[in-house]
């Protein structure tokens, strides 16, 4: 089986302390093989323009398999 990259997205979780929950914002269309520095810079940029502080960020890579 061949593993073929299909897509990536970045999910950023924001802390809504007032309502005691996390708010997820998803950003599709991320490039393949994002570096840790790129994800950190993106997270910091979002943190600087949102009212809610960033809790954590996840990079989700999707693959498909072919014979």
Secondary structure, 3 states (H helix, E strand, C coil): CEEEEEEEEEEEEEEECCCCEEEEEEEECCCCCCCHHHHHHHHHHHHHHCCCEEEEEEEEEEEEEEC
